[in-house]
Amino acid sequence: MILLQAPPAKPITSPVSDAWYPTLALLMLSIGLVVTASFFIYEATSSKRNRSLAKELITGGVASVFLGFGSLFLLLSAGVYV
């Protein structure tokens, strides 16, 4: 009986260097907080008739993405590998 061996697998590595984690965390969290602040300012200064649902959803979505990835890189830079 002939046994076939699989070729050795490459280890899984991150596409982003570990040294960039703190920088990316700070950058993305900062952008996310600025977009969140602009969302709150938009909500507080516009009347109910002038609000746009599309603008609210886009701004909220962009803020969510940046805050989510910023939190991820913050956890990775602290050594919590999720």
mmCIF file of the N, C-alpha and C atoms, coordinates in Angstrom:
data_MODEL
# 
_entry.id   MODEL 
# 
loop_
_atom_site.group_PDB 
_atom_site.id 
_atom_site.type_symbol 
_atom_site.label_atom_id 
_atom_site.label_alt_id 
_atom_site.label_comp_id 
_atom_site.label_asym_id 
_atom_site.label_entity_id 
_atom_site.label_seq_id 
_atom_site.pdbx_PDB_ins_code 
_atom_site.Cartn_x 
_atom_site.Cartn_y 
_atom_site.Cartn_z 
_atom_site.occupancy 
_atom_site.B_iso_or_equiv 
_atom_site.pdbx_formal_charge 
_atom_site.auth_seq_id 
_atom_site.auth_comp_id 
_atom_site.auth_asym_id 
_atom_site.auth_atom_id 
_atom_site.pdbx_PDB_model_num 
ATOM 1   N N  . MET A 1 1  ? 0.840   -1.161 0.000  1.00 0.00 ? 1  MET A N  1 
ATOM 2   C CA . MET A 1 1  ? 0.000   0.000  0.000  1.00 0.00 ? 1  MET A CA 1 
ATOM 3   C C  . MET A 1 1  ? 0.897   1.239  0.000  1.00 0.00 ? 1  MET A C  1 
ATOM 4   N N  . ILE A 1 2  ? 0.595   2.157  -0.898 1.00 0.00 ? 2  ILE A N  1 
ATOM 5   C CA . ILE A 1 2  ? 1.381   3.383  -1.022 1.00 0.00 ? 2  ILE A CA 1 
ATOM 6   C C  . ILE A 1 2  ? 0.639   4.504  -0.291 1.00 0.00 ? 2  ILE A C  1 
ATOM 7   N N  . LEU A 1 3  ? 1.357   5.170  0.619  1.00 0.00 ? 3  LEU A N  1 
ATOM 8   C CA . LEU A 1 3  ? 0.770   6.292  1.352  1.00 0.00 ? 3  LEU A CA 1 
ATOM 9   C C  . LEU A 1 3  ? 1.222   7.594  0.711  1.00 0.00 ? 3  LEU A C  1 
ATOM 10  N N  . LEU A 1 4  ? 0.271   8.424  0.384  1.00 0.00 ? 4  LEU A N  1 
ATOM 11  C CA . LEU A 1 4  ? 0.590   9.729  -0.184 1.00 0.00 ? 4  LEU A CA 1 
ATOM 12  C C  . LEU A 1 4  ? 0.621   10.762 0.934  1.00 0.00 ? 4  LEU A C  1 
ATOM 13  N N  . GLN A 1 5  ? 1.657   11.581 0.917  1.00 0.00 ? 5  GLN A N  1 
ATOM 14  C CA . GLN A 1 5  ? 1.761   12.627 1.925  1.00 0.00 ? 5  GLN A CA 1 
ATOM 15  C C  . GLN A 1 5  ? 1.420   13.969 1.301  1.00 0.00 ? 5  GLN A C  1 
ATOM 16  N N  . ALA A 1 6  ? 0.704   14.745 2.045  1.00 0.00 ? 6  ALA A N  1 
ATOM 17  C CA . ALA A 1 6  ? 0.363   16.089 1.587  1.00 0.00 ? 6  ALA A CA 1 
ATOM 18  C C  . ALA A 1 6  ? 1.598   16.975 1.708  1.00 0.00 ? 6  ALA A C  1 
ATOM 19  N N  . PRO A 1 7  ? 1.732   17.948 0.812  1.00 0.00 ? 7  PRO A N  1 
ATOM 20  C CA . PRO A 1 7  ? 2.874   18.861 0.935  1.00 0.00 ? 7  PRO A CA 1 
ATOM 21  C C  . PRO A 1 7  ? 2.753   19.674 2.227  1.00 0.00 ? 7  PRO A C  1 
ATOM 22  N N  . PRO A 1 8  ? 3.878   20.071 2.785  1.00 0.00 ? 8  PRO A N  1 
ATOM 23  C CA . PRO A 1 8  ? 3.807   20.840 4.034  1.00 0.00 ? 8  PRO A CA 1 
ATOM 24  C C  . PRO A 1 8  ? 3.048   22.149 3.828  1.00 0.00 ? 8  PRO A C  1 
ATOM 25  N N  . ALA A 1 9  ? 2.190   22.456 4.759  1.00 0.00 ? 9  ALA A N  1 
ATOM 26  C CA . ALA A 1 9  ? 1.354   23.651 4.656  1.00 0.00 ? 9  ALA A CA 1 
ATOM 27  C C  . ALA A 1 9  ? 2.108   24.871 5.171  1.00 0.00 ? 9  ALA A C  1 
ATOM 28  N N  . LYS A 1 10 ? 1.776   26.015 4.591  1.00 0.00 ? 10 LYS A N  1 
ATOM 29  C CA . LYS A 1 10 ? 2.362   27.266 5.061  1.00 0.00 ? 10 LYS A CA 1 
ATOM 30  C C  . LYS A 1 10 ? 1.590   27.736 6.289  1.00 0.00 ? 10 LYS A C  1 
ATOM 31  N N  . PRO A 1 11 ? 2.261   28.289 7.277  1.00 0.00 ? 11 PRO A N  1 
ATOM 32  C CA . PRO A 1 11 ? 1.522   28.805 8.434  1.00 0.00 ? 11 PRO A CA 1 
ATOM 33  C C  . PRO A 1 11 ? 0.698   30.033 8.050  1.00 0.00 ? 11 PRO A C  1 
ATOM 34  N N  . ILE A 1 12 ? -0.400  30.192 8.723  1.00 0.00 ? 12 ILE A N  1 
ATOM 35  C CA . ILE A 1 12 ? -1.267  31.339 8.459  1.00 0.00 ? 12 ILE A CA 1 
ATOM 36  C C  . ILE A 1 12 ? -0.642  32.573 9.090  1.00 0.00 ? 12 ILE A C  1 
ATOM 37  N N  . THR A 1 13 ? -0.471  33.612 8.302  1.00 0.00 ? 13 THR A N  1 
ATOM 38  C CA . THR A 1 13 ? 0.102   34.853 8.814  1.00 0.00 ? 13 THR A CA 1 
ATOM 39  C C  . THR A 1 13 ? -0.849  36.006 8.524  1.00 0.00 ? 13 THR A C  1 
ATOM 40  N N  . SER A 1 14 ? -0.702  37.040 9.301  1.00 0.00 ? 14 SER A N  1 
ATOM 41  C CA . SER A 1 14 ? -1.537  38.224 9.129  1.00 0.00 ? 14 SER A CA 1 
ATOM 42  C C  . SER A 1 14 ? -1.048  39.029 7.935  1.00 0.00 ? 14 SER A C  1 
ATOM 43  N N  . PRO A 1 15 ? -1.956  39.614 7.160  1.00 0.00 ? 15 PRO A N  1 
ATOM 44  C CA . PRO A 1 15 ? -1.515  40.478 6.059  1.00 0.00 ? 15 PRO A CA 1 
ATOM 45  C C  . PRO A 1 15 ? -0.958  41.807 6.561  1.00 0.00 ? 15 PRO A C  1 
ATOM 46  N N  . VAL A 1 16 ? -1.185  42.102 7.854  1.00 0.00 ? 16 VAL A N  1 
ATOM 47  C CA . VAL A 1 16 ? -0.696  43.342 8.458  1.00 0.00 ? 16 VAL A CA 1 
ATOM 48  C C  . VAL A 1 16 ? 0.355   42.974 9.497  1.00 0.00 ? 16 VAL A C  1 
ATOM 49  N N  . SER A 1 17 ? 1.475   43.660 9.476  1.00 0.00 ? 17 SER A N  1 
ATOM 50  C CA . SER A 1 17 ? 2.543   43.406 10.439 1.00 0.00 ? 17 SER A CA 1 
ATOM 51  C C  . SER A 1 17 ? 2.084   43.751 11.854 1.00 0.00 ? 17 SER A C  1 
ATOM 52  N N  . ASP A 1 18 ? 2.582   43.010 12.833 1.00 0.00 ? 18 ASP A N  1 
ATOM 53  C CA . ASP A 1 18 ? 2.220   43.257 14.230 1.00 0.00 ? 18 ASP A CA 1 
ATOM 54  C C  . ASP A 1 18 ? 2.611   44.654 14.686 1.00 0.00 ? 18 ASP A C  1 
ATOM 55  N N  . ALA A 1 19 ? 3.641   45.212 14.111 1.00 0.00 ? 19 ALA A N  1 
ATOM 56  C CA . ALA A 1 19 ? 4.104   46.542 14.508 1.00 0.00 ? 19 ALA A CA 1 
ATOM 57  C C  . ALA A 1 19 ? 3.103   47.634 14.121 1.00 0.00 ? 19 ALA A C  1 
ATOM 58  N N  . TRP A 1 20 ? 2.235   47.357 13.163 1.00 0.00 ? 20 TRP A N  1 
ATOM 59  C CA . TRP A 1 20 ? 1.255   48.351 12.703 1.00 0.00 ? 20 TRP A CA 1 
ATOM 60  C C  . TRP A 1 20 ? -0.027  48.349 13.519 1.00 0.00 ? 20 TRP A C  1 
ATOM 61  N N  . TYR A 1 21 ? -0.239  47.362 14.386 1.00 0.00 ? 21 TYR A N  1 
ATOM 62  C CA . TYR A 1 21 ? -1.492  47.260 15.132 1.00 0.00 ? 21 TYR A CA 1 
ATOM 63  C C  . TYR A 1 21 ? -1.807  48.505 15.966 1.00 0.00 ? 21 TYR A C  1 
ATOM 64  N N  . PRO A 1 22 ? -0.883  49.030 16.778 1.00 0.00 ? 22 PRO A N  1 
ATOM 65  C CA . PRO A 1 22 ? -1.229  50.230 17.559 1.00 0.00 ? 22 PRO A CA 1 
ATOM 66  C C  . PRO A 1 22 ? -1.529  51.447 16.688 1.00 0.00 ? 22 PRO A C  1 
ATOM 67  N N  . THR A 1 23 ? -0.773  51.612 15.614 1.00 0.00 ? 23 THR A N  1 
ATOM 68  C CA . THR A 1 23 ? -0.995  52.752 14.723 1.00 0.00 ? 23 THR A CA 1 
ATOM 69  C C  . THR A 1 23 ? -2.355  52.657 14.047 1.00 0.00 ? 23 THR A C  1 
ATOM 70  N N  . LEU A 1 24 ? -2.679  51.480 13.549 1.00 0.00 ? 24 LEU A N  1 
ATOM 71  C CA . LEU A 1 24 ? -3.980  51.289 12.900 1.00 0.00 ? 24 LEU A CA 1 
ATOM 72  C C  . LEU A 1 24 ? -5.125  51.455 13.892 1.00 0.00 ? 24 LEU A C  1 
ATOM 73  N N  . ALA A 1 25 ? -4.926  50.982 15.125 1.00 0.00 ? 25 ALA A N  1 
ATOM 74  C CA . ALA A 1 25 ? -5.969  51.146 16.144 1.00 0.00 ? 25 ALA A CA 1 
ATOM 75  C C  . ALA A 1 25 ? -6.226  52.620 16.409 1.00 0.00 ? 25 ALA A C  1 
ATOM 76  N N  . LEU A 1 26 ? -5.171  53.384 16.609 1.00 0.00 ? 26 LEU A N  1 
ATOM 77  C CA . LEU A 1 26 ? -5.330  54.811 16.888 1.00 0.00 ? 26 LEU A CA 1 
ATOM 78  C C  . LEU A 1 26 ? -5.958  55.539 15.706 1.00 0.00 ? 26 LEU A C  1 
ATOM 79  N N  . LEU A 1 27 ? -5.496  55.236 14.512 1.00 0.00 ? 27 LEU A N  1 
ATOM 80  C CA . LEU A 1 27 ? -6.008  55.900 13.316 1.00 0.00 ? 27 LEU A CA 1 
ATOM 81  C C  . LEU A 1 27 ? -7.488  55.588 13.093 1.00 0.00 ? 27 LEU A C  1 
ATOM 82  N N  . MET A 1 28 ? -7.845  54.314 13.140 1.00 0.00 ? 28 MET A N  1 
ATOM 83  C CA . MET A 1 28 ? -9.231  53.934 12.858 1.00 0.00 ? 28 MET A CA 1 
ATOM 84  C C  . MET A 1 28 ? -10.184 54.377 13.957 1.00 0.00 ? 28 MET A C  1 
ATOM 85  N N  . LEU A 1 29 ? -9.756  54.299 15.212 1.00 0.00 ? 29 LEU A N  1 
ATOM 86  C CA . LEU A 1 29 ? -10.621 54.777 16.288 1.00 0.00 ? 29 LEU A CA 1 
ATOM 87  C C  . LEU A 1 29 ? -10.811 56.285 16.203 1.00 0.00 ? 29 LEU A C  1 
ATOM 88  N N  . SER A 1 30 ? -9.765  57.002 15.835 1.00 0.00 ? 30 SER A N  1 
ATOM 89  C CA . SER A 1 30 ? -9.884  58.460 15.690 1.00 0.00 ? 30 SER A CA 1 
ATOM 90  C C  . SER A 1 30 ? -10.857 58.822 14.576 1.00 0.00 ? 30 SER A C  1 
ATOM 91  N N  . ILE A 1 31 ? -10.716 58.168 13.425 1.00 0.00 ? 31 ILE A N  1 
ATOM 92  C CA . ILE A 1 31 ? -11.629 58.433 12.309 1.00 0.00 ? 31 ILE A CA 1 
ATOM 93  C C  . ILE A 1 31 ? -13.061 58.069 12.702 1.00 0.00 ? 31 ILE A C  1 
ATOM 94  N N  . GLY A 1 32 ? -13.227 56.927 13.362 1.00 0.00 ? 32 GLY A N  1 
ATOM 95  C CA . GLY A 1 32 ? -14.557 56.510 13.792 1.00 0.00 ? 32 GLY A CA 1 
ATOM 96  C C  . GLY A 1 32 ? -15.196 57.484 14.763 1.00 0.00 ? 32 GLY A C  1 
ATOM 97  N N  . LEU A 1 33 ? -14.400 58.026 15.689 1.00 0.00 ? 33 LEU A N  1 
ATOM 98  C CA . LEU A 1 33 ? -14.947 58.992 16.645 1.00 0.00 ? 33 LEU A CA 1 
ATOM 99  C C  . LEU A 1 33 ? -15.302 60.311 15.971 1.00 0.00 ? 33 LEU A C  1 
ATOM 100 N N  . VAL A 1 34 ? -14.502 60.730 14.995 1.00 0.00 ? 34 VAL A N  1 
ATOM 101 C CA . VAL A 1 34 ? -14.817 61.964 14.265 1.00 0.00 ? 34 VAL A CA 1 
ATOM 102 C C  . VAL A 1 34 ? -16.111 61.791 13.466 1.00 0.00 ? 34 VAL A C  1 
ATOM 103 N N  . VAL A 1 35 ? -16.265 60.656 12.806 1.00 0.00 ? 35 VAL A N  1 
ATOM 104 C CA . VAL A 1 35 ? -17.491 60.414 12.030 1.00 0.00 ? 35 VAL A CA 1 
ATOM 105 C C  . VAL A 1 35 ? -18.696 60.303 12.968 1.00 0.00 ? 35 VAL A C  1 
ATOM 106 N N  . THR A 1 36 ? -18.501 59.670 14.124 1.00 0.00 ? 36 THR A N  1 
ATOM 107 C CA . THR A 1 36 ? -19.579 59.587 15.111 1.00 0.00 ? 36 THR A CA 1 
ATOM 108 C C  . THR A 1 36 ? -19.970 60.973 15.610 1.00 0.00 ? 36 THR A C  1 
ATOM 109 N N  . ALA A 1 37 ? -18.983 61.819 15.871 1.00 0.00 ? 37 ALA A N  1 
ATOM 110 C CA . ALA A 1 37 ? -19.266 63.186 16.313 1.00 0.00 ? 37 ALA A CA 1 
ATOM 111 C C  . ALA A 1 37 ? -20.025 63.959 15.240 1.00 0.00 ? 37 ALA A C  1 
ATOM 112 N N  . SER A 1 38 ? -19.625 63.773 13.980 1.00 0.00 ? 38 SER A N  1 
ATOM 113 C CA . SER A 1 38 ? -20.346 64.468 12.907 1.00 0.00 ? 38 SER A CA 1 
ATOM 114 C C  . SER A 1 38 ? -21.783 63.955 12.795 1.00 0.00 ? 38 SER A C  1 
ATOM 115 N N  . PHE A 1 39 ? -21.994 62.675 13.074 1.00 0.00 ? 39 PHE A N  1 
ATOM 116 C CA . PHE A 1 39 ? -23.349 62.116 13.075 1.00 0.00 ? 39 PHE A CA 1 
ATOM 117 C C  . PHE A 1 39 ? -24.199 62.765 14.169 1.00 0.00 ? 39 PHE A C  1 
ATOM 118 N N  . PHE A 1 40 ? -23.635 62.876 15.369 1.00 0.00 ? 40 PHE A N  1 
ATOM 119 C CA . PHE A 1 40 ? -24.380 63.500 16.468 1.00 0.00 ? 40 PHE A CA 1 
ATOM 120 C C  . PHE A 1 40 ? -24.658 64.970 16.190 1.00 0.00 ? 40 PHE A C  1 
ATOM 121 N N  . ILE A 1 41 ? -23.700 65.665 15.633 1.00 0.00 ? 41 ILE A N  1 
ATOM 122 C CA . ILE A 1 41 ? -23.903 67.079 15.299 1.00 0.00 ? 41 ILE A CA 1 
ATOM 123 C C  . ILE A 1 41 ? -24.997 67.215 14.245 1.00 0.00 ? 41 ILE A C  1 
ATOM 124 N N  . TYR A 1 42 ? -24.978 66.342 13.249 1.00 0.00 ? 42 TYR A N  1 
ATOM 125 C CA . TYR A 1 42 ? -26.016 66.359 12.205 1.00 0.00 ? 42 TYR A CA 1 
ATOM 126 C C  . TYR A 1 42 ? -27.394 66.119 12.819 1.00 0.00 ? 42 TYR A C  1 
ATOM 127 N N  . GLU A 1 43 ? -27.491 65.161 13.727 1.00 0.00 ? 43 GLU A N  1 
ATOM 128 C CA . GLU A 1 43 ? -28.775 64.849 14.351 1.00 0.00 ? 43 GLU A CA 1 
ATOM 129 C C  . GLU A 1 43 ? -29.266 65.996 15.228 1.00 0.00 ? 43 GLU A C  1 
ATOM 130 N N  . ALA A 1 44 ? -28.351 66.667 15.907 1.00 0.00 ? 44 ALA A N  1 
ATOM 131 C CA . ALA A 1 44 ? -28.753 67.725 16.838 1.00 0.00 ? 44 ALA A CA 1 
ATOM 132 C C  . ALA A 1 44 ? -29.106 69.029 16.126 1.00 0.00 ? 44 ALA A C  1 
ATOM 133 N N  . THR A 1 45 ? -28.501 69.280 14.981 1.00 0.00 ? 45 THR A N  1 
ATOM 134 C CA . THR A 1 45 ? -28.697 70.575 14.330 1.00 0.00 ? 45 THR A CA 1 
ATOM 135 C C  . THR A 1 45 ? -29.728 70.564 13.209 1.00 0.00 ? 45 THR A C  1 
ATOM 136 N N  . SER A 1 46 ? -30.101 69.409 12.715 1.00 0.00 ? 46 SER A N  1 
ATOM 137 C CA . SER A 1 46 ? -31.073 69.386 11.614 1.00 0.00 ? 46 SER A CA 1 
ATOM 138 C C  . SER A 1 46 ? -32.477 69.130 12.161 1.00 0.00 ? 46 SER A C  1 
ATOM 139 N N  . SER A 1 47 ? -33.445 69.698 11.491 1.00 0.00 ? 47 SER A N  1 
ATOM 140 C CA . SER A 1 47 ? -34.834 69.479 11.905 1.00 0.00 ? 47 SER A CA 1 
ATOM 141 C C  . SER A 1 47 ? -35.315 68.128 11.378 1.00 0.00 ? 47 SER A C  1 
ATOM 142 N N  . LYS A 1 48 ? -36.425 67.675 11.900 1.00 0.00 ? 48 LYS A N  1 
ATOM 143 C CA . LYS A 1 48 ? -36.932 66.366 11.491 1.00 0.00 ? 48 LYS A CA 1 
ATOM 144 C C  . LYS A 1 48 ? -37.310 66.332 10.015 1.00 0.00 ? 48 LYS A C  1 
ATOM 145 N N  . ARG A 1 49 ? -37.692 67.465 9.470  1.00 0.00 ? 49 ARG A N  1 
ATOM 146 C CA . ARG A 1 49 ? -38.082 67.508 8.055  1.00 0.00 ? 49 ARG A CA 1 
ATOM 147 C C  . ARG A 1 49 ? -36.876 67.505 7.126  1.00 0.00 ? 49 ARG A C  1 
ATOM 148 N N  . ASN A 1 50 ? -35.738 67.987 7.595  1.00 0.00 ? 50 ASN A N  1 
ATOM 149 C CA . ASN A 1 50 ? -34.561 68.103 6.726  1.00 0.00 ? 50 ASN A CA 1 
ATOM 150 C C  . ASN A 1 50 ? -33.619 66.908 6.825  1.00 0.00 ? 50 ASN A C  1 
ATOM 151 N N  . ARG A 1 51 ? -33.912 65.962 7.685  1.00 0.00 ? 51 ARG A N  1 
ATOM 152 C CA . ARG A 1 51 ? -33.023 64.812 7.848  1.00 0.00 ? 51 ARG A CA 1 
ATOM 153 C C  . ARG A 1 51 ? -33.159 63.857 6.664  1.00 0.00 ? 51 ARG A C  1 
ATOM 154 N N  . SER A 1 52 ? -32.045 63.227 6.344  1.00 0.00 ? 52 SER A N  1 
ATOM 155 C CA . SER A 1 52 ? -32.022 62.252 5.257  1.00 0.00 ? 52 SER A CA 1 
ATOM 156 C C  . SER A 1 52 ? -31.671 60.880 5.827  1.00 0.00 ? 52 SER A C  1 
ATOM 157 N N  . LEU A 1 53 ? -32.537 59.911 5.604  1.00 0.00 ? 53 LEU A N  1 
ATOM 158 C CA . LEU A 1 53 ? -32.295 58.566 6.114  1.00 0.00 ? 53 LEU A CA 1 
ATOM 159 C C  . LEU A 1 53 ? -31.038 57.966 5.496  1.00 0.00 ? 53 LEU A C  1 
ATOM 160 N N  . ALA A 1 54 ? -30.826 58.208 4.210  1.00 0.00 ? 54 ALA A N  1 
ATOM 161 C CA . ALA A 1 54 ? -29.647 57.663 3.534  1.00 0.00 ? 54 ALA A CA 1 
ATOM 162 C C  . ALA A 1 54 ? -28.364 58.215 4.156  1.00 0.00 ? 54 ALA A C  1 
ATOM 163 N N  . LYS A 1 55 ? -28.344 59.521 4.420  1.00 0.00 ? 55 LYS A N  1 
ATOM 164 C CA . LYS A 1 55 ? -27.150 60.118 5.023  1.00 0.00 ? 55 LYS A CA 1 
ATOM 165 C C  . LYS A 1 55 ? -26.916 59.567 6.424  1.00 0.00 ? 55 LYS A C  1 
ATOM 166 N N  . GLU A 1 56 ? -27.980 59.375 7.182  1.00 0.00 ? 56 GLU A N  1 
ATOM 167 C CA . GLU A 1 56 ? -27.851 58.817 8.524  1.00 0.00 ? 56 GLU A CA 1 
ATOM 168 C C  . GLU A 1 56 ? -27.306 57.393 8.478  1.00 0.00 ? 56 GLU A C  1 
ATOM 169 N N  . LEU A 1 57 ? -27.832 56.579 7.565  1.00 0.00 ? 57 LEU A N  1 
ATOM 170 C CA . LEU A 1 57 ? -27.379 55.191 7.467  1.00 0.00 ? 57 LEU A CA 1 
ATOM 171 C C  . LEU A 1 57 ? -25.933 55.098 6.998  1.00 0.00 ? 57 LEU A C  1 
ATOM 172 N N  . ILE A 1 58 ? -25.570 55.917 6.025  1.00 0.00 ? 58 ILE A N  1 
ATOM 173 C CA . ILE A 1 58 ? -24.195 55.893 5.524  1.00 0.00 ? 58 ILE A CA 1 
ATOM 174 C C  . ILE A 1 58 ? -23.222 56.355 6.599  1.00 0.00 ? 58 ILE A C  1 
ATOM 175 N N  . THR A 1 59 ? -23.556 57.449 7.277  1.00 0.00 ? 59 THR A N  1 
ATOM 176 C CA . THR A 1 59 ? -22.674 57.959 8.324  1.00 0.00 ? 59 THR A CA 1 
ATOM 177 C C  . THR A 1 59 ? -22.556 56.959 9.470  1.00 0.00 ? 59 THR A C  1 
ATOM 178 N N  . GLY A 1 60 ? -23.667 56.385 9.873  1.00 0.00 ? 60 GLY A N  1 
ATOM 179 C CA . GLY A 1 60 ? -23.637 55.379 10.933 1.00 0.00 ? 60 GLY A CA 1 
ATOM 180 C C  . GLY A 1 60 ? -22.864 54.136 10.530 1.00 0.00 ? 60 GLY A C  1 
ATOM 181 N N  . GLY A 1 61 ? -23.026 53.712 9.287  1.00 0.00 ? 61 GLY A N  1 
ATOM 182 C CA . GLY A 1 61 ? -22.294 52.540 8.804  1.00 0.00 ? 61 GLY A CA 1 
ATOM 183 C C  . GLY A 1 61 ? -20.798 52.766 8.741  1.00 0.00 ? 61 GLY A C  1 
ATOM 184 N N  . VAL A 1 62 ? -20.393 53.928 8.237  1.00 0.00 ? 62 VAL A N  1 
ATOM 185 C CA . VAL A 1 62 ? -18.961 54.248 8.157  1.00 0.00 ? 62 VAL A CA 1 
ATOM 186 C C  . VAL A 1 62 ? -18.364 54.323 9.557  1.00 0.00 ? 62 VAL A C  1 
ATOM 187 N N  . ALA A 1 63 ? -19.071 54.969 10.480 1.00 0.00 ? 63 ALA A N  1 
ATOM 188 C CA . ALA A 1 63 ? -18.583 55.059 11.858 1.00 0.00 ? 63 ALA A CA 1 
ATOM 189 C C  . ALA A 1 63 ? -18.468 53.671 12.477 1.00 0.00 ? 63 ALA A C  1 
ATOM 190 N N  . SER A 1 64 ? -19.443 52.808 12.223 1.00 0.00 ? 64 SER A N  1 
ATOM 191 C CA . SER A 1 64 ? -19.411 51.450 12.760 1.00 0.00 ? 64 SER A CA 1 
ATOM 192 C C  . SER A 1 64 ? -18.224 50.658 12.250 1.00 0.00 ? 64 SER A C  1 
ATOM 193 N N  . VAL A 1 65 ? -17.962 50.766 10.962 1.00 0.00 ? 65 VAL A N  1 
ATOM 194 C CA . VAL A 1 65 ? -16.844 50.020 10.374 1.00 0.00 ? 65 VAL A CA 1 
ATOM 195 C C  . VAL A 1 65 ? -15.518 50.483 10.971 1.00 0.00 ? 65 VAL A C  1 
ATOM 196 N N  . PHE A 1 66 ? -15.312 51.795 11.039 1.00 0.00 ? 66 PHE A N  1 
ATOM 197 C CA . PHE A 1 66 ? -14.050 52.294 11.575 1.00 0.00 ? 66 PHE A CA 1 
ATOM 198 C C  . PHE A 1 66 ? -13.900 51.976 13.059 1.00 0.00 ? 66 PHE A C  1 
ATOM 199 N N  . LEU A 1 67 ? -14.968 52.127 13.836 1.00 0.00 ? 67 LEU A N  1 
ATOM 200 C CA . LEU A 1 67 ? -14.877 51.810 15.263 1.00 0.00 ? 67 LEU A CA 1 
ATOM 201 C C  . LEU A 1 67 ? -14.699 50.304 15.488 1.00 0.00 ? 67 LEU A C  1 
ATOM 202 N N  . GLY A 1 68 ? -15.322 49.493 14.648 1.00 0.00 ? 68 GLY A N  1 
ATOM 203 C CA . GLY A 1 68 ? -15.168 48.047 14.774 1.00 0.00 ? 68 GLY A CA 1 
ATOM 204 C C  . GLY A 1 68 ? -13.758 47.581 14.477 1.00 0.00 ? 68 GLY A C  1 
ATOM 205 N N  . PHE A 1 69 ? -13.202 48.028 13.342 1.00 0.00 ? 69 PHE A N  1 
ATOM 206 C CA . PHE A 1 69 ? -11.837 47.633 13.012 1.00 0.00 ? 69 PHE A CA 1 
ATOM 207 C C  . PHE A 1 69 ? -10.827 48.276 13.953 1.00 0.00 ? 69 PHE A C  1 
ATOM 208 N N  . GLY A 1 70 ? -11.112 49.492 14.415 1.00 0.00 ? 70 GLY A N  1 
ATOM 209 C CA . GLY A 1 70 ? -10.234 50.123 15.394 1.00 0.00 ? 70 GLY A CA 1 
ATOM 210 C C  . GLY A 1 70 ? -10.198 49.337 16.688 1.00 0.00 ? 70 GLY A C  1 
ATOM 211 N N  . SER A 1 71 ? -11.348 48.858 17.136 1.00 0.00 ? 71 SER A N  1 
ATOM 212 C CA . SER A 1 71 ? -11.408 48.035 18.347 1.00 0.00 ? 71 SER A CA 1 
ATOM 213 C C  . SER A 1 71 ? -10.677 46.714 18.144 1.00 0.00 ? 71 SER A C  1 
ATOM 214 N N  . LEU A 1 72 ? -10.826 46.132 16.969 1.00 0.00 ? 72 LEU A N  1 
ATOM 215 C CA . LEU A 1 72 ? -10.122 44.891 16.663 1.00 0.00 ? 72 LEU A CA 1 
ATOM 216 C C  . LEU A 1 72 ? -8.614  45.083 16.750 1.00 0.00 ? 72 LEU A C  1 
ATOM 217 N N  . PHE A 1 73 ? -8.091  46.129 16.113 1.00 0.00 ? 73 PHE A N  1 
ATOM 218 C CA . PHE A 1 73 ? -6.653  46.356 16.146 1.00 0.00 ? 73 PHE A CA 1 
ATOM 219 C C  . PHE A 1 73 ? -6.177  46.759 17.537 1.00 0.00 ? 73 PHE A C  1 
ATOM 220 N N  . LEU A 1 74 ? -7.032  47.406 18.329 1.00 0.00 ? 74 LEU A N  1 
ATOM 221 C CA . LEU A 1 74 ? -6.675  47.722 19.708 1.00 0.00 ? 74 LEU A CA 1 
ATOM 222 C C  . LEU A 1 74 ? -6.522  46.443 20.521 1.00 0.00 ? 74 LEU A C  1 
ATOM 223 N N  . LEU A 1 75 ? -7.454  45.511 20.346 1.00 0.00 ? 75 LEU A N  1 
ATOM 224 C CA . LEU A 1 75 ? -7.341  44.225 21.037 1.00 0.00 ? 75 LEU A CA 1 
ATOM 225 C C  . LEU A 1 75 ? -6.110  43.452 20.572 1.00 0.00 ? 75 LEU A C  1 
ATOM 226 N N  . LEU A 1 76 ? -5.849  43.462 19.267 1.00 0.00 ? 76 LEU A N  1 
ATOM 227 C CA . LEU A 1 76 ? -4.679  42.758 18.748 1.00 0.00 ? 76 LEU A CA 1 
ATOM 228 C C  . LEU A 1 76 ? -3.385  43.370 19.267 1.00 0.00 ? 76 LEU A C  1 
ATOM 229 N N  . SER A 1 77 ? -3.335  44.697 19.377 1.00 0.00 ? 77 SER A N  1 
ATOM 230 C CA . SER A 1 77 ? -2.111  45.338 19.867 1.00 0.00 ? 77 SER A CA 1 
ATOM 231 C C  . SER A 1 77 ? -1.905  45.070 21.352 1.00 0.00 ? 77 SER A C  1 
ATOM 232 N N  . ALA A 1 78 ? -2.992  44.787 22.090 1.00 0.00 ? 78 ALA A N  1 
ATOM 233 C CA . ALA A 1 78 ? -2.884  44.470 23.513 1.00 0.00 ? 78 ALA A CA 1 
ATOM 234 C C  . ALA A 1 78 ? -2.570  42.993 23.744 1.00 0.00 ? 78 ALA A C  1 
ATOM 235 N N  . GLY A 1 79 ? -2.537  42.209 22.684 1.00 0.00 ? 79 GLY A N  1 
ATOM 236 C CA . GLY A 1 79 ? -2.202  40.799 22.810 1.00 0.00 ? 79 GLY A CA 1 
ATOM 237 C C  . GLY A 1 79 ? -3.406  39.885 22.937 1.00 0.00 ? 79 GLY A C  1 
ATOM 238 N N  . VAL A 1 80 ? -4.604  40.411 22.767 1.00 0.00 ? 80 VAL A N  1 
ATOM 239 C CA . VAL A 1 80 ? -5.819  39.602 22.796 1.00 0.00 ? 80 VAL A CA 1 
ATOM 240 C C  . VAL A 1 80 ? -6.120  39.219 21.355 1.00 0.00 ? 80 VAL A C  1 
ATOM 241 N N  . TYR A 1 81 ? -5.744  38.007 20.982 1.00 0.00 ? 81 TYR A N  1 
ATOM 242 C CA . TYR A 1 81 ? -5.883  37.584 19.589 1.00 0.00 ? 81 TYR A CA 1 
ATOM 243 C C  . TYR A 1 81 ? -7.253  36.959 19.381 1.00 0.00 ? 81 TYR A C  1 
ATOM 244 N N  . VAL A 1 82 ? -8.114  37.730 18.711 1.00 0.00 ? 82 VAL A N  1 
ATOM 245 C CA . VAL A 1 82 ? -9.487  37.288 18.475 1.00 0.00 ? 82 VAL A CA 1 
ATOM 246 C C  . VAL A 1 82 ? -9.668  36.848 17.043 1.00 0.00 ? 82 VAL A C  1 
# 
